[in-house]
């Protein structure tokens, strides 16, 4: 279950958002008797954005399942993703936005 903290600071036409997303991820592998089902299946439930198609386009899968060849594989890792977004309204019709979002690390 992810834990997320987002903070917003507003001063006039300048908005700064920053936060941290921490999640514990895992994958357990089981052996297949036929070895025909080793392709994975992603599930995009809409839990990240409220819309499953938007989750798919952003790559925010709710779950992933596969049958692998290693009967004892159990992998666990932490994702720690700090982020910030800096937005300033220069004119009524011009807003400048700069953002940084950290990518998830692969399993170790």
Secondary structure as GFF3:
##gff-version 3
##sequence-region A 1 108
A	DSSP	beta_strand	3	11	.	.	.	ID=ss1
A	DSSP	beta_strand	14	28	.	.	.	ID=ss2
A	DSSP	beta_strand	41	43	.	.	.	ID=ss3
A	DSSP	alpha_helix	52	58	.	.	.	ID=ss4
A	DSSP	beta_strand	63	65	.	.	.	ID=ss5
A	DSSP	beta_strand	74	91	.	.	.	ID=ss6
A	DSSP	beta_strand	94	101	.	.	.	ID=ss7
###
